[in-house]
């Protein structure tokens, strides 16, 4: 019986402040987070002499500053900048799920580095009696981004690596429009480009430049139409979809996750303290995939083709919530 054990603990503190000058508001916050991870190898199973536990420690200081400006009751402009760091996971550090002789030295090293992202966001908000609208531009500059590489370790989990220099940028638009007091339309759409400036392909040894990150579609969109004829009763028809994305870091057209669009319908009824929800998902029983990777079907060490994780066909849910 293998007795590899891992203990992780963290402590964090958070502070924020806001000051207003008429229609102008300045805000800022900061988080300090310290994390420890201790891995206790089963040296008897590994077959090497006792070398003690493996200790990892990270401290992150995550600040954010921003400004809001209201030039009337309906319009608001904003901008913010923040920096955030996060640590690698146990799977990242081991390059797999199990600590053994082949990855013991890798686990002891600091080869897998923490990720940092500088995030700039700016946009406008409009809030009217019938219409609410938000448009947001973002630019995320990554240092040592922790991202999937394409190779599957096990159980459908892809190997992740540090990407030294990469970015994501795009525009988000979402809004709500009340057609009548009972009928409401909500929608959102995001256009994003995700670029890796340079990376050495671990499989081919080729240096890749200006390729898209894995599973980062350019377009993501959703919409819903909600109808509430009387208090307590509501009907919602919704749809969501994404454009195609790459499953392999080389951006090979043979390994593409197809675009999809699926719909759902939900009925909610609330009576006093109880709410009953009936939901039908994937109304048109479409075959669609939200994840995938290159796969080695016959386990001979060579990739045989794309593999997809199939989502459920048409399915139904009933939920009852009671408040006490």
N, C-alpha and C positions, 0 to 999 in steps of 0.2 A: 504494500500500500504506500503510495507516494504522499509525503507530508510537506509539500511546499506551502509555506504560509506567507501572506502579505498583509501588512497592517498599514493603513493610511489615516493620518489625522491632520487637521488644519485648524488654524485660528485666524479670524479676520476682524477688522475694524473698519467702520465706515463713517464718513462725515460729509455733510453737504451744507451749502449756504446759498442764499438768494437775496439780491438787493434790487430795488426798483427805483427808477427815476422817471416818474410820470408814465409814459407809454413804453419806456425802455426797461427791460429787466436783464440783469446779469446773474448767471448762476454757475456754480461749480460744485463738484463732489470729488471725493478721493476714497479709494478702498486700498487697504493694505492687507495682503493675504499671505500667510506663511503655511507651507505644506510640507509634511514629512511622509516619506514612504519607506518602509522597512521590509525587505524581502528576506525570508529565512529559508535558504535552500535545504533540501533533503540530501545531504552529502552521501548518505548510505546508498540512495538510489542513483545519484550522479556518479558515484564511484571514485571520488577524489577525497583528499584529506580535508579535514575541517578548516575552513578559512574565515569563519565568522559570517555574520549577517551582512547584507548589502543595504546601505543607507543612502537615501536620496533626500535632498532638501532644496526647496525653492522658495523664494520670497518675491512677491510681485507688488509693485506700487502702481495702481491703476487710476490715473487722474482723468477728469473731464471738465471742460469749461464750455460755456455757451452764452448766447444772447437771444432774446426774444424782443420783437418790436411790434406793437399793435398800433396801426395808424388809423383804425376806426374799430367799431364794435364787431365787424365781420371779418376783417383781414388781419392776418398775423404773418410776419416773416421771422425766420429763425436760422441759426447756424450753431454748430457745435463741433468740438474737436476732442477726441479722447484717445488714450493709449491703454491697451489691455494685454495682459500676458496670461498664458496658461501652460500647465505642465504636461508632459507626455503621460500616457496611460501605462499601466503594467504591460499590456500587450505590445505597445510601442517599444518599450525598453527591452523586452525579451525577443521581439521579432516573432512572437508566437504566443501560445497559451500556456506552455509548460517550460519550466526552468530545467535545463539538462546540461550535459557536458558540452554540447555544441554551442550553446549561447551563454554560458556562465561568464566568460570574459567580456562578452558584449554587454551583459547586464551590469557588470562591475564598472564598465567605462561610462563616460558621459557623452557617448557618441550621439545619442538622440537628445537634441536640445529643446528647450522650451520655445513656444511660439509667442511672437509679439505682433500686434496689429495697431496701426495708427489709422483712426477712423474719422474722416471729415464728412459732415452731413449739413446740408442746407436746403431750405425749401420754403413753401408758402402754405398756409391753411386759410380756408374760407369756411365760415360757419353762418349759414343763412337759415331762414325759417323752413324752407323746403329742401335746401341743398347744403351738404357738407362735403368739402373737397380738400384733399391734401396732395401736394406734389413734392417729392423729396429726391434730391440728388445725393449720391454717396460715393465716396472714394476710399477704399480700404487698402492700405499699403502694408503688406505682410513681410515680416522677417522670420525666417525659418518656419514657414507655414507647415503645420502638421496636416498632411493631406493624403488621401489614398493614392496608391501607386498603380494598382491594376492586378498585381499578383494576389491570388487568394490564399490565405494562410490555412483556414479551416472554417467549417460551418458558415460559409458564405462571407466571411469577414476578409476584407482586402488588407493587404500589407500597407502600412502608412510610412511616410518618410518625411524628412525635413526638406522643404523647398526653400532655398536661400532667399530668392527674390521673386515675389509675385504680387499681383494686385487684382482687385475686383472693383468694378465701377459700374454705375448704372442709375436708372431713374425709376422711382416707384410712384404710381398714381393710384389713389383709392378714393372712393366717394360713396355717398349715400344720397338718394333722391326720393323724396316722398311724393309719389304720383297723386295719392289721395291720403286721407287720414288713415285708411285701412291698408293701403298698398304701398310697399317700400321696395325700392331697387337698390342693391348694394353690389359694388364691383371693385376689383383691384387688378392691376397689371404691373408687372415688373420687367424691365429690359436690363440685362446685365451682361457684361463681358468679363471673362476671367482669364487672365494671362499669366503664364509662367515665362519669365524672361529667359531663363537658361537652366537646363537640367541635363545631367548625364543619364541616359537610359541604362538602367542596371542590367537589362536583358541583352541589348545589342551593343552597349558601349558607345553608342552614338550620342553626340551632344545635341539636345533638342533646344530650339529657341522659339519663343513666341508661340507656345502651344497652349491650348485650353486645359484647365484643370478637369479632373475626372468628375463626371456627374454634376456638371454645372450648366444647366440649360440657359440659353439666352432669354427665353420668354417663360414667364410664369403668370397665370391669370386665373381668375375666378369671378363668379357672379351668382347672385341669388335674388329671387323675387319672393317676398314675404307678404302674405295676405292674412289680416286679422279681422274677420267679419264681426265678431263680438268679443267682449272681454273673456279671457280664459281660453279661447280657441284660436289656433294659428296654423297656417299652412305655409310651407317653404319649399320652393323648387330651386335647386342649386346645381352648379356645374363648376368643374375645376380642370385645369390642364397645364401641360408644360410642352415646350418644344424639345426636339431631340438633343442628346448630349453624348459625349464620348465616354466609353468605358475603359479606355486604355490611354496611357499618358502620351503615346506616340501620335494620338489623334488619327489612328487608322480608321478609314471609313468602313472597314469590315466589322468594327466593334463599336456600334452605335446603339444607344438606348433609344427606342422609337418614341416619337411624340405621342401623347394621348390626351383625350378629353373624356371625362366621365361625369355622369349626372346622378342626382339623388333627390328624393322627395321625403319630407317629414311632416307629421301632424303632431301638434302639441295640444293637450287639453289639461287645464288646471282647474281644480275644484277645491276650494278651501286650502288645506295643507298638502294636497296630493297633486302631482303632475304626471300624466301619462304621455309618453312619447312613442310614436310608431314611425319607423324609419325604413325606407327601401333604398339601398345603395346600388350603384352600377345598374341603373334602370334598363339599359339596353344590352346588358350581359356582354360587354366588350371584353376582349382579352387585352390586358394592358400590363405594363411592367414599370415599377418605380425604382428598380435597382437591377444591376447586372454586372458581369465581369467576363473577361476571357477565362475559359475553363479547359482543363485537361481531363477529358472524359475517361480515357483509358489509363490514366496515371502512368504514362510512359515518359513524363518530363517535358512533353511538347504540347503547346496549346493547340486544341482541336477546333476552337471556334467560340463564338459568343454564347454566354449562358445568361438566362433571364430568370428573375424571381417573379413568378406569376401571382398576380393579385386575385382576390376572390371575384367570382362572377356575381351575378345578381344575388343579393343577400338582404336579409331582413332583421331588424332589431326591435324589441319592445322594452321600454325602460319605465319603471315606476319609481318616482321620488316622493318621499313623505317627509315633511318637516315637523320636528317636535319642538 
